[in-house]
Amino acid sequence: MKKDLGVKPYTFPMPVLMISTYNEDGTVDVMNMAWGGVCAANMVALNIDEDHKTSENIKKRGAFTLSIADIPHIEAADFFGIASGNKMADKFARSGLHAVRSEKVDAPVVEEFPLTLECRVAECQHTAYGFRVLGEIVGTLAEESALDEKGRVDPTKLNAFVFDQFQSGYYAVGEKVGQAWSTGAGLMK
């Protein structure tokens, strides 16, 4: 029997995404967020509060990078969700991570994260449901160690983790349990 839990934003998994931007003074800001993802073949959508330092930076710079956090850097990734760039000027420096300037957009690329999308702001939306940023993906960077023999990203090599909204946990990702557009093909007969 199912129990009614009321109105909850319960979906699983939720991505753990790192949004990286430059502050006005050129220092790096990184924010941990889960309410976003791919919304078209070359677009991402970020649903964030407009009062975040990251939101201000995105509007001023017109660019950001979006990275997948990995387990070896989970402490820094979680810290980026705890600390506010509005209150902690040296937030990125405290993490011990390193960043380089993207060659395609006015935003930093965190060197330690295995997969990064370089994004140009396509639109900032103010709706009844909040602030949303649509970003056009203009480049994708991946660590060679996260690629398979054909040069494609291998999810088992990303060491990615996901967020659980039920109990605020992080969970490792990596075991392949089926093949899309194949595992259910037997039911087509």
C-alpha atoms as one frame of an Amber mdcrd trajectory, in Angstrom:
protein
   0.000   0.000   0.000   1.254   3.468  -0.854   1.295   6.276   1.702   0.480
   9.868   0.672   3.516  12.046   1.477   1.961  15.291   0.304   3.604  17.651
  -2.164   7.336  16.887  -2.221   9.933  17.423  -4.975  10.931  13.768  -4.703
  12.816  12.531  -7.705  15.854  10.313  -7.672  18.570  10.582  -8.627  19.284
  14.284  -8.545  22.542  15.406 -10.143  25.281  17.018  -8.098  26.335  19.842
 -10.413  29.041  22.429  -9.850  28.342  25.846 -11.391  31.553  27.860 -11.779
  31.675  31.587 -12.482  33.970  34.551 -12.040  33.291  37.183  -9.406  33.616
  40.889 -10.246  37.234  40.856  -9.058  38.121  37.834 -11.218  38.208  35.305
  -8.390  36.499  31.954  -8.841  33.088  31.129  -7.375  31.664  27.589  -7.399
  28.173  26.610  -6.289  26.814  23.098  -5.686  23.314  22.666  -7.103  20.932
  19.815  -7.834  17.928  21.485  -9.439  19.065  21.570 -13.022  20.224  19.558
 -15.971  20.011  19.038 -19.695  16.900  20.520 -21.335  17.837  20.160 -25.044
  20.647  18.644 -27.111  22.831  21.736 -26.635  21.160  23.396 -23.628  21.111
  23.185 -19.848  18.676  24.716 -17.373  19.647  25.881 -13.901  16.915  26.525
 -11.358  18.579  28.632  -8.668  17.690  31.414  -6.281  18.463  34.807  -7.744
  20.096  35.993  -4.526  23.062  33.603  -4.935  26.443  35.129  -5.786  26.539
  32.672  -8.691  23.316  34.129 -10.121  24.760  37.644  -9.971  27.964  36.453
 -11.669  26.039  34.631 -14.407  24.024  37.767 -15.214  27.121  39.980 -15.285
  29.443  37.638 -17.215  26.917  35.880 -19.467  28.695  32.571 -18.976  29.336
  29.669 -16.601  30.729  26.176 -16.580  28.799  23.190 -15.291  30.796  20.270
 -13.929  30.072  16.821 -12.597  31.478  16.427  -9.098  33.328  13.215  -8.312
  33.790  11.171  -5.142  37.483  12.050  -4.676  36.382  15.708  -4.381  33.119
  15.198  -2.455  34.302  17.263   0.520  34.945  20.347  -1.632  31.751  19.736
  -3.634  29.641  19.631  -0.476  31.447  22.700   0.902  30.442  24.591  -2.264
  26.833  23.935  -1.255  27.308  24.951   2.370  29.347  28.151   2.001  27.855
  31.268   0.436  29.898  33.342  -1.978  27.974  36.355  -0.663  29.458  35.799
   2.814  32.809  34.090   2.139  35.080  35.875  -0.319  37.739  33.131  -0.295
  35.293  30.251  -0.750  37.065  28.667  -3.735  40.559  29.198  -2.307  39.554
  27.319   0.875  38.625  24.252  -1.198  42.203  23.633  -2.322  41.008  23.003
  -5.880  42.434  24.677  -8.982  40.822  26.458 -11.919  41.867  27.658 -15.351
  40.076  30.030 -17.691  37.781  28.396 -20.234  38.918  28.902 -23.803  35.300
  29.254 -24.985  33.412  31.251 -22.348  34.147  33.850 -19.656  34.116  31.309
 -16.828  36.536  29.061 -14.939  37.080  25.327 -15.442  37.800  23.462 -12.199
  40.693  21.187 -13.070  39.841  18.415 -10.594  36.288  17.742 -11.841  36.258
  15.056 -14.572  33.563  16.479 -16.870  32.742  20.120 -17.622  30.250  21.801
 -19.937  31.244  25.297 -21.077  28.070  27.368 -21.336  27.035  30.736 -22.701
  23.908  32.264 -21.160  21.083  32.017 -23.672  18.370  33.438 -21.428  17.629
  34.373 -17.827  13.993  33.747 -16.992  11.946  35.221 -14.182   8.800  33.153
 -13.746   6.173  32.557 -11.095   8.222  29.457 -10.225  11.521  31.234  -9.675
  14.717  32.192 -11.462  15.983  29.976 -14.267  19.109  30.253 -16.401  19.220
  28.610 -19.808  22.741  27.967 -20.984  23.918  27.002 -24.450  26.621  24.330
 -24.318  29.484  25.575 -26.500  32.084  23.028 -25.426  32.565  19.875 -23.377
  35.788  18.960 -21.589  36.519  15.511 -20.158  39.504  13.994 -18.415  41.026
  11.300 -20.598  40.851   8.940 -17.612  37.029   9.195 -17.798  36.859   8.112
 -21.458  36.430   4.670 -22.990  38.523   3.252 -25.842  36.302   5.052 -28.398
  36.746   8.451 -26.738  33.260   8.549 -25.179  32.592   9.368 -21.531  32.423
   6.158 -19.501  30.083   6.719 -16.528  31.854   4.017 -14.528  35.079   6.056
 -14.738  33.578   9.403 -13.660  33.323   8.425  -9.975  30.226  10.613  -9.913
  27.730  10.771  -7.098  24.110  11.860  -6.906  21.995  13.667  -4.319  19.015
  12.152  -2.562  16.329  14.655  -1.604  14.688  12.172   0.753  17.403  12.133
   3.432  19.975  14.589   2.010  22.497  11.863   1.217  25.050  11.386  -1.529
  25.233   8.073  -3.401  27.900   6.679  -5.694  27.015   6.026  -9.332  28.677
   3.602 -11.644  27.255   0.101 -11.955  25.681  -0.531 -15.346  22.456  -2.540
 -14.970  21.002  -2.453 -18.510  21.275  -1.018 -22.014  18.913   1.791 -23.070
  16.629   0.968 -25.990  17.542  -2.703 -25.684  16.812  -4.063 -22.213  13.034
  -3.730 -22.700  12.976  -4.754 -26.377  11.649  -8.217 -25.561   8.328  -6.651
 -24.569   7.938  -5.246 -28.095   7.093  -8.718 -29.460
